[in-house]
Amino acid sequence: MDLRWHLDNPTIENLRLLDRSPDDDLIDLKAVRRYRLGRVRQEMERQEIDACLLFDAVNIRYATGSRNMQIFSSRNPARYALIALNGPTILFEFTGCEHLAANLETIDQIRPAITASFVAAGTDIAKRERLWARETAAVIRQHCGDSATVGIERVNAGASMALVNEGFTVVDAQHPVELARSIKSDEELKCVRSSLRATEQAVHHLRSAIEPGLSEQQLWSVLHQSVIAQGGDYVETRLLNSGERTNPWFQETSGRLIRANELVALDTDVVGCFGYYSDFSRTFHVGPDEPTPKQRRLYSVAHEQVHHNMSIIKPGVSFKEYSEKAWDIPPEFDAHRYYLSAHGVGMTGEYPYLYHHRDYGDAGYDGVFEPNMTICVESFIGDEAGGEGVKLEQHCLVTDDGLVALSQFPFEPSLLSDT
């Protein structure tokens, strides 16, 4: 894996990707899965949770390595995993799909799931929820006892209450799982880098395709095609905009036609190779003329914010201390600031959220940066009065010595230039 790629290099034609074949010995996927399941059980033990019931598709994949219709199962409680602290891992799989996880060493049993949803049960939903709770409770009692503390997440309220009525103490499973996910193993980091390299190739194709007259949606599709062709999964958001639609941020990709000499901004938000998130943002100039002084200023300010905040993060620094030392946003850009200063990242955006100093009192919480956390440092710079905006973001790794960028896609020399 060749990471000796200078950030000022405007081309990425020769960037060598990790082979993302599951059989490639460059990444020990069994070690990845064993580590992740061990992390979940470690946090369960620390928080005195006897069993976790996971419905979130990403959490199931994190804990077991099992993937099945990830977007579908994110909105349908049609598959779930039970992780006993001192017992088996049981995958309750969607009907007819039991074969998909048959060879995973992290899963001890595969059983058919009981789908407790209105779509599946209709007006008998309460009856279905009680059935689900009764059957699930029997398995929990078998492996964890009658008075187990059970962590649960992402399930409808009726099912959760039915499980409480079975006599268990029910707590939020997000707490142990998010903490588990926050520290990556060295083998996980290979997966992260592989996913980033593929997404960087996709953004390169997108950047090369930019031209006046192309719609935002047509351009955005270039990213999708390349990501999927390289073994990635999907793009989680629709964040590519052009011209004045770049400000404020979070305007979803539209059919607007891109015009000459304006800015195009995107946030990748790719669930990529091995299910790992590739999350960096870049802003491009369409041309053919040189960028305007205003466009250069917006870009340079965003670039300064990202790199100032990256310089603060190192092991042992608290989230509160980071917030206090973070870059001060100029007043004219404050109203349209990005809602976070930085955030954790792994198989999706995850713990921790790092807030701007002015927002910390209302939304912030404390914690400490640790080695092998992966963090995305964010900036959006757009004038409250309107006009174009610039979105930049770096996907980074906390090392013993500080923060290093994992995302290697170059910044734009023409937008950083003062001339």
C-alpha positions in Angstrom: 0.0 0.0 0.0 1.7 3.1 -1.2 0.8 6.2 0.8 3.7 8.3 -0.4 1.5 10.7 -2.4 2.2 14.4 -2.1 -0.9 16.4 -1.2 -0.2 19.1 -3.7 -0.2 16.6 -6.6 -3.3 17.5 -8.7 -3.6 14.0 -10.3 -4.3 10.7 -8.7 -4.1 8.5 -11.8 -1.3 6.4 -10.4 -2.5 6.0 -6.8 -2.2 2.4 -6.0 -5.3 0.9 -4.3 -5.4 -1.9 -1.8 -6.8 -5.1 -3.4 -10.2 -5.3 -1.7 -10.7 -9.0 -2.4 -11.8 -10.9 0.8 -9.1 -13.5 0.0 -6.3 -10.9 -0.1 -3.9 -11.5 2.8 -3.2 -7.8 3.0 -6.2 -7.5 5.2 -7.0 -10.2 7.8 -10.8 -9.9 7.8 -11.2 -12.7 10.4 -9.0 -10.6 12.7 -11.1 -7.6 12.0 -14.3 -9.4 12.9 -12.9 -11.0 16.1 -11.6 -7.6 17.3 -14.9 -5.9 16.7 -16.9 -8.5 18.5 -14.4 -8.5 21.4 -14.7 -4.7 21.6 -18.5 -5.0 22.0 -18.2 -7.6 24.7 -15.5 -5.6 26.5 -17.9 -2.6 26.7 -20.8 -4.8 27.7 -18.8 -6.1 30.6 -17.7 -2.7 31.6 -21.3 -1.4 31.7 -22.7 -4.6 33.3 -24.9 -5.5 30.3 -25.6 -9.3 30.0 -26.9 -9.3 26.4 -27.2 -6.8 23.5 -29.9 -7.0 20.9 -28.8 -5.1 17.8 -31.2 -4.1 15.0 -29.1 -1.3 13.5 -27.7 -2.7 10.2 -24.3 -1.1 10.8 -24.0 -2.3 14.4 -24.9 -5.9 13.3 -22.2 -5.7 10.6 -19.7 -4.2 13.1 -20.3 -6.9 15.7 -20.6 -9.9 13.4 -19.4 -9.0 9.9 -22.8 -10.0 8.5 -24.3 -7.8 5.8 -27.7 -8.2 4.2 -29.8 -5.5 2.5 -28.2 -2.9 4.7 -30.4 0.1 3.7 -33.6 -2.0 3.7 -32.9 -3.5 7.1 -32.1 0.0 8.4 -35.8 0.9 8.2 -37.3 -2.6 8.7 -36.7 -4.6 11.9 -36.4 -7.7 9.8 -33.1 -9.0 11.1 -31.3 -8.7 14.4 -28.4 -10.1 16.4 -28.3 -11.2 20.0 -24.8 -11.0 21.7 -24.6 -12.7 25.0 -21.8 -11.5 27.3 -20.9 -15.0 28.4 -22.7 -17.0 25.7 -23.3 -17.3 22.0 -23.8 -14.7 19.2 -27.1 -15.5 17.5 -28.1 -13.9 14.2 -31.8 -13.8 13.6 -31.8 -13.5 9.8 -34.4 -12.3 7.3 -36.4 -15.2 5.9 -34.6 -17.1 3.2 -31.3 -15.4 3.8 -29.8 -17.7 6.4 -27.1 -18.9 4.0 -25.4 -15.4 3.7 -23.7 -15.6 7.1 -23.2 -19.3 7.3 -19.4 -19.3 7.3 -18.8 -16.4 9.7 -16.8 -17.4 12.7 -18.3 -14.6 14.8 -21.8 -16.2 14.6 -22.6 -19.3 16.7 -26.2 -19.8 15.5 -28.5 -18.5 12.7 -32.2 -18.5 13.2 -35.1 -17.1 11.3 -36.1 -13.6 12.5 -39.6 -12.6 13.7 -40.4 -9.3 12.1 -42.3 -7.2 14.6 -43.4 -4.3 12.3 -46.8 -3.0 11.2 -46.0 -3.8 7.6 -45.4 -7.4 8.5 -48.1 -7.8 11.0 -50.8 -5.3 10.1 -53.3 -4.5 12.9 -52.0 -7.6 14.8 -48.8 -5.7 15.5 -49.2 -5.8 19.3 -49.7 -9.6 19.1 -46.6 -9.9 16.9 -44.5 -7.8 19.3 -45.5 -10.0 22.3 -44.6 -13.1 20.3 -41.2 -11.6 19.4 -40.6 -10.6 23.0 -41.7 -14.0 24.3 -39.5 -15.9 21.9 -36.5 -13.6 22.3 -36.8 -13.6 26.1 -36.7 -17.4 26.1 -33.3 -17.3 24.3 -32.0 -14.6 26.7 -33.0 -16.5 29.8 -31.3 -19.6 28.4 -28.0 -17.9 28.1 -28.1 -14.9 30.5 -30.6 -15.8 33.2 -34.0 -14.5 34.3 -32.9 -11.1 35.5 -30.6 -10.1 32.7 -29.8 -6.5 31.8 -30.4 -6.2 28.0 -29.1 -3.5 25.7 -31.4 -2.8 22.8 -31.5 -0.2 20.0 -33.4 0.8 16.9 -36.6 -1.2 17.6 -40.2 0.0 17.7 -41.5 1.1 21.1 -44.1 -1.7 21.4 -41.4 -4.4 21.0 -39.2 -2.7 23.6 -42.0 -2.4 26.1 -43.0 -6.1 25.5 -39.4 -7.1 26.3 -39.5 -5.1 29.6 -42.7 -6.9 30.5 -40.8 -10.2 30.2 -38.9 -9.1 33.4 -35.6 -7.8 32.0 -33.9 -4.5 32.7 -33.7 -2.8 29.3 -31.0 -0.2 28.6 -29.7 1.6 25.5 -27.2 -0.5 23.5 -25.9 2.5 21.6 -23.7 3.3 24.6 -21.5 0.2 24.6 -21.5 -0.2 20.8 -20.6 3.4 20.0 -17.7 3.3 22.5 -16.6 -0.1 21.1 -16.6 1.3 17.5 -14.6 4.4 18.4 -11.2 2.6 18.7 -9.9 0.9 15.5 -7.5 -2.0 15.2 -4.6 -1.9 12.8 -6.4 -4.3 10.5 -9.5 -2.1 10.6 -7.4 0.8 9.6 -6.4 -1.1 6.5 -10.0 -1.4 5.6 -10.5 2.3 6.2 -7.6 3.2 3.9 -8.8 0.8 1.2 -12.2 2.5 1.3 -10.7 5.9 1.1 -8.5 5.1 -1.8 -11.5 3.8 -3.8 -13.5 6.9 -2.9 -10.6 9.1 -3.9 -10.6 7.5 -7.3 -14.3 8.1 -7.5 -13.9 11.8 -6.6 -11.2 12.0 -9.2 -13.6 10.7 -11.9 -16.2 13.2 -10.6 -13.7 16.1 -10.7 -12.7 15.2 -14.2 -16.3 15.1 -15.4 -17.2 18.6 -14.2 -18.3 20.9 -17.1 -20.8 23.6 -17.6 -24.2 22.3 -18.7 -24.0 19.1 -16.7 -26.7 18.7 -14.0 -25.7 18.3 -10.3 -27.4 14.9 -10.4 -25.5 13.7 -13.5 -22.3 14.7 -11.8 -23.2 13.1 -8.5 -23.9 9.8 -10.4 -20.3 9.6 -11.4 -19.3 9.2 -7.8 -21.9 6.4 -7.3 -20.8 4.5 -10.4 -17.2 4.5 -9.5 -17.8 3.6 -5.8 -20.0 0.6 -6.7 -17.6 -0.6 -9.4 -14.8 -0.7 -6.9 -16.7 -2.8 -4.3 -18.2 0.0 -2.2 -21.8 -0.2 -0.9 -23.6 3.1 -1.3 -23.6 6.9 -0.7 -25.4 7.8 2.5 -26.4 11.4 1.6 -27.0 13.7 -1.4 -24.5 16.4 -0.8 -23.2 17.8 -4.0 -24.2 21.3 -5.0 -23.1 24.1 -7.3 -23.1 27.9 -7.5 -25.3 29.7 -4.9 -26.8 26.3 -3.9 -23.6 25.6 -2.1 -24.7 28.2 0.6 -26.1 27.4 3.0 -24.9 23.8 3.2 -27.2 20.7 3.3 -29.1 21.5 0.1 -29.6 18.1 -1.6 -28.3 17.4 -5.1 -30.8 18.7 -7.7 -31.3 18.9 -11.4 -29.7 22.4 -11.6 -27.3 22.8 -14.5 -23.7 23.7 -13.5 -22.5 27.0 -14.9 -19.1 28.2 -15.9 -16.7 29.7 -13.3 -18.8 28.7 -10.3 -18.0 26.4 -7.4 -19.0 22.8 -7.0 -18.9 21.3 -3.4 -19.4 17.8 -2.2 -19.3 15.6 0.9 -18.5 12.0 0.0 -20.4 10.2 2.8 -19.6 6.9 1.2 -20.2 3.6 2.9 -17.4 2.0 0.9 -15.2 -1.1 0.8 -15.7 -3.5 3.7 -18.5 -1.3 4.9 -16.1 1.4 6.1 -17.0 5.1 5.7 -15.1 7.4 3.5 -15.9 10.9 4.6 -14.1 13.9 3.2 -15.3 17.1 1.5 -13.8 19.0 -1.4 -14.8 22.1 -3.4 -13.9 22.6 -7.0 -13.9 25.5 -9.5 -15.6 24.9 -12.8 -13.6 27.2 -14.9 -12.6 28.1 -17.6 -11.5 31.4 -16.0 -9.5 31.7 -12.9 -11.3 31.7 -9.5 -12.4 35.1 -8.2 -10.8 36.7 -5.1 -14.0 36.0 -3.2 -13.9 32.3 -4.1 -10.3 32.1 -3.1 -11.0 33.8 0.2 -13.8 31.4 1.1 -11.6 28.4 0.2 -8.6 29.7 2.1 -10.6 30.4 5.2 -12.1 26.9 5.2 -8.7 25.4 4.6 -7.3 27.3 7.6 -10.1 26.2 9.8 -9.6 22.5 9.0 -5.9 22.6 9.5 -5.9 24.7 12.7 -8.4 22.3 14.3 -6.4 19.2 13.1 -3.4 20.6 14.9 -5.2 20.6 18.3 -6.2 16.9 18.4 -3.8 14.5 20.1 -4.2 11.7 22.7 -5.1 13.0 26.1 -6.8 16.2 24.9 -10.3 16.5 26.2 -13.3 17.3 24.0 -13.9 20.4 26.0 -10.3 21.5 25.7 -10.5 21.0 21.9 -13.7 23.1 21.8 -12.0 25.9 23.7 -9.0 25.9 21.4 -10.8 25.4 18.1 -10.6 28.0 15.3 -12.7 31.1 15.7 -15.1 31.5 12.8 -15.2 35.0 11.4 -18.5 36.7 12.2 -19.8 36.9 8.7 -19.6 33.1 8.4 -20.8 32.1 11.8 -24.5 31.9 11.1 -23.9 29.3 8.3 -21.2 27.4 10.2 -21.2 23.6 10.0 -23.1 22.1 12.9 -20.0 20.3 14.1 -16.4 21.1 14.3 -15.4 17.4 14.0 -16.8 14.0 14.5 -15.9 10.3 14.9 -16.0 8.1 11.9 -15.8 4.3 11.3 -18.4 2.3 9.5 -20.6 5.5 9.5 -20.3 8.9 11.2 -20.1 8.0 14.9 -19.0 9.0 18.4 -17.7 11.5 19.4 -19.3 14.7 18.2 -17.1 17.7 18.7 -18.9 21.0 18.9 -17.8 24.6 18.2 -17.0 26.6 21.3 -20.2 28.7 21.1 -22.3 25.5 20.9 -20.5 23.4 23.5 -22.6 24.7 26.5 -25.8 23.6 24.9 -24.8 20.4 23.0 -21.3 19.4 23.9 -20.1 16.6 26.2 -16.7 15.7 27.5 -14.4 12.8 26.7 -10.8 12.3 25.7 -9.1 11.6 22.4 -7.4 8.2 22.3 -5.0 6.6 19.8 -6.6 4.8 16.9 -9.7 7.0 17.0 -10.6 8.1 13.5 -11.9 11.7 13.3 -13.3 13.9 10.5 -12.5 17.6 10.9 -15.1 19.8 9.2 -15.5 23.3 7.7 -18.2 25.1 5.9 -17.6 28.7 5.0 -20.5 30.7 3.5 -21.5 34.3 4.0 -24.8 34.8 5.9 -25.8 37.3 3.2 -25.7 34.6 0.5 -23.5 33.7 -2.5 -21.3 30.7 -2.8 -19.9 28.6 0.0 -16.9 26.2 0.5 -17.1 22.8 2.1 -13.8 21.1 3.2 -13.2 18.1 5.4 -10.4 15.7 6.3 -10.8 12.1 7.4 -8.0 11.6 10.0 -6.4 9.2 12.5 -5.4 9.9 16.1 -1.8 8.6 16.5 0.5 8.7 19.6 2.0 11.9 18.2 -1.2 13.7 17.0 -3.6 13.7 14.1 -2.7 12.6 10.6 -4.8 12.8 7.5 -6.0 9.5 6.0 -7.8 11.2 3.2 -5.3 12.1 0.5 -7.3 13.8 -2.2 -5.5 17.0 -3.0 -6.8 20.5 -2.3 -7.2 22.9 -5.2 -4.0 25.0 -5.8 -5.9 27.5 -7.9 -8.3 28.2 -5.0 -5.5 28.4 -2.4 -3.4 30.8 -4.6 -3.4 34.5 -3.8 -2.8 35.5 -7.4 
